[in-house]
Amino acid sequence: MKIIQDYIETEHTDVIEILLAKYVKDYSIRIFFNDGSEKIIDFKIFLTRSLHPSISKYLDIELFKQFSVSNGNLNWNNYDLMFPIHDLYEGVIK
Protein backbone atom coordinates (compact mmCIF):
# COMPACT_ATOMS: atom_id res chain seq x y z
CA MET A 1 0.00 0.00 0.00
CA LYS A 2 1.18 3.52 -0.71
CA ILE A 3 -0.33 6.91 -0.13
CA ILE A 4 -0.87 8.64 -3.44
CA GLN A 5 -2.05 11.95 -2.00
CA ASP A 6 -2.19 13.17 1.56
CA TYR A 7 -4.39 16.13 2.49
CA ILE A 8 -3.82 17.58 5.93
CA GLU A 9 -6.21 20.29 7.07
CA THR A 10 -7.12 18.84 10.41
CA GLU A 11 -9.42 19.77 13.22
CA HIS A 12 -8.83 18.50 16.74
CA THR A 13 -10.78 15.37 17.62
CA ASP A 14 -10.23 12.67 20.23
CA VAL A 15 -11.42 9.70 18.18
CA ILE A 16 -10.50 9.31 14.52
CA GLU A 17 -13.28 7.87 12.37
CA ILE A 18 -13.87 7.47 8.68
CA LEU A 19 -16.80 9.56 7.53
CA LEU A 20 -16.79 8.70 3.83
CA ALA A 21 -14.82 6.66 1.32
CA LYS A 22 -14.96 6.96 -2.45
CA TYR A 23 -13.51 4.67 -5.08
CA VAL A 24 -10.91 6.54 -7.19
CA LYS A 25 -9.44 4.02 -9.67
CA ASP A 26 -7.69 0.64 -9.77
CA TYR A 27 -7.23 -0.24 -6.08
CA SER A 28 -7.29 3.32 -4.75
CA ILE A 29 -9.83 4.76 -2.35
CA ARG A 30 -10.15 8.34 -1.11
CA ILE A 31 -10.86 8.29 2.62
CA PHE A 32 -12.34 11.27 4.49
CA PHE A 33 -11.71 11.38 8.24
CA ASN A 34 -13.72 13.19 10.91
CA ASP A 35 -10.84 15.57 11.70
CA GLY A 36 -11.08 17.08 8.21
CA SER A 37 -8.14 15.18 6.72
CA GLU A 38 -8.39 12.94 3.69
CA LYS A 39 -6.07 10.49 1.99
CA ILE A 40 -6.03 8.52 -1.22
CA ILE A 41 -4.74 5.04 -0.40
CA ASP A 42 -3.66 2.45 -2.97
CA PHE A 43 -4.34 -1.07 -1.63
CA LYS A 44 -2.84 -2.93 -4.62
CA ILE A 45 0.55 -3.75 -3.08
CA PHE A 46 -1.09 -5.12 0.07
CA LEU A 47 -3.52 -7.26 -1.92
CA THR A 48 -0.94 -8.61 -4.38
CA ARG A 49 1.49 -9.57 -1.60
CA SER A 50 -1.08 -11.50 0.37
CA LEU A 51 -0.97 -15.28 0.04
CA HIS A 52 -4.21 -15.74 1.94
CA PRO A 53 -7.14 -16.43 -0.41
CA SER A 54 -9.61 -14.49 1.77
CA ILE A 55 -7.52 -11.35 1.12
CA SER A 56 -6.24 -11.97 -2.41
CA LYS A 57 -9.81 -12.52 -3.63
CA TYR A 58 -10.17 -8.72 -3.43
CA LEU A 59 -7.87 -8.44 -6.44
CA ASP A 60 -11.14 -9.00 -8.29
CA ILE A 61 -11.74 -5.29 -8.94
CA GLU A 62 -15.54 -5.64 -8.84
CA LEU A 63 -15.32 -7.27 -5.41
CA PHE A 64 -12.81 -4.63 -4.25
CA LYS A 65 -15.22 -1.83 -5.21
CA GLN A 66 -17.89 -3.24 -2.88
CA PHE A 67 -16.53 -1.61 0.28
CA SER A 68 -18.60 0.40 2.72
CA VAL A 69 -18.13 2.64 5.74
CA SER A 70 -19.77 1.24 8.83
CA ASN A 71 -19.41 2.59 12.36
CA GLY A 72 -16.47 4.73 11.26
CA ASN A 73 -14.62 1.78 9.69
CA LEU A 74 -13.81 0.90 6.09
CA ASN A 75 -14.83 -2.68 5.44
CA TRP A 76 -15.69 -5.19 2.77
CA ASN A 77 -18.43 -7.83 2.84
CA ASN A 78 -19.65 -7.35 6.41
CA TYR A 79 -16.15 -7.11 7.95
CA ASP A 80 -14.62 -9.88 5.82
CA LEU A 81 -11.76 -7.47 5.16
CA MET A 82 -11.02 -4.31 7.14
CA PHE A 83 -8.10 -2.34 8.45
CA PRO A 84 -7.47 -0.52 11.72
CA ILE A 85 -8.50 3.11 11.32
CA HIS A 86 -5.20 4.30 12.79
CA ASP A 87 -3.27 2.36 10.13
CA LEU A 88 -5.35 3.92 7.35
CA TYR A 89 -4.94 7.35 8.90
CA GLU A 90 -1.17 6.87 9.08
CA GLY A 91 -1.02 5.20 5.65
CA VAL A 92 0.53 1.96 6.97
CA ILE A 93 -1.36 -1.28 6.43
CA LYS A 94 -0.01 -4.23 8.41
C-alpha positions in Angstrom: 0.0 0.0 0.0 1.2 3.5 -0.7 -0.3 6.9 -0.1 -0.9 8.6 -3.4 -2.1 11.9 -2.0 -2.2 13.2 1.6 -4.4 16.1 2.5 -3.8 17.6 5.9 -6.2 20.3 7.1 -7.1 18.8 10.4 -9.4 19.8 13.2 -8.8 18.5 16.7 -10.8 15.4 17.6 -10.2 12.7 20.2 -11.4 9.7 18.2 -10.5 9.3 14.5 -13.3 7.9 12.4 -13.9 7.5 8.7 -16.8 9.6 7.5 -16.8 8.7 3.8 -14.8 6.7 1.3 -15.0 7.0 -2.5 -13.5 4.7 -5.1 -10.9 6.5 -7.2 -9.4 4.0 -9.7 -7.7 0.6 -9.8 -7.2 -0.2 -6.1 -7.3 3.3 -4.8 -9.8 4.8 -2.3 -10.1 8.3 -1.1 -10.9 8.3 2.6 -12.3 11.3 4.5 -11.7 11.4 8.2 -13.7 13.2 10.9 -10.8 15.6 11.7 -11.1 17.1 8.2 -8.1 15.2 6.7 -8.4 12.9 3.7 -6.1 10.5 2.0 -6.0 8.5 -1.2 -4.7 5.0 -0.4 -3.7 2.4 -3.0 -4.3 -1.1 -1.6 -2.8 -2.9 -4.6 0.5 -3.7 -3.1 -1.1 -5.1 0.1 -3.5 -7.3 -1.9 -0.9 -8.6 -4.4 1.5 -9.6 -1.6 -1.1 -11.5 0.4 -1.0 -15.3 0.0 -4.2 -15.7 1.9 -7.1 -16.4 -0.4 -9.6 -14.5 1.8 -7.5 -11.3 1.1 -6.2 -12.0 -2.4 -9.8 -12.5 -3.6 -10.2 -8.7 -3.4 -7.9 -8.4 -6.4 -11.1 -9.0 -8.3 -11.7 -5.3 -8.9 -15.5 -5.6 -8.8 -15.3 -7.3 -5.4 -12.8 -4.6 -4.2 -15.2 -1.8 -5.2 -17.9 -3.2 -2.9 -16.5 -1.6 0.3 -18.6 0.4 2.7 -18.1 2.6 5.7 -19.8 1.2 8.8 -19.4 2.6 12.4 -16.5 4.7 11.3 -14.6 1.8 9.7 -13.8 0.9 6.1 -14.8 -2.7 5.4 -15.7 -5.2 2.8 -18.4 -7.8 2.8 -19.6 -7.4 6.4 -16.2 -7.1 8.0 -14.6 -9.9 5.8 -11.8 -7.5 5.2 -11.0 -4.3 7.1 -8.1 -2.3 8.4 -7.5 -0.5 11.7 -8.5 3.1 11.3 -5.2 4.3 12.8 -3.3 2.4 10.1 -5.4 3.9 7.3 -4.9 7.3 8.9 -1.2 6.9 9.1 -1.0 5.2 5.7 0.5 2.0 7.0 -1.4 -1.3 6.4 0.0 -4.2 8.4 
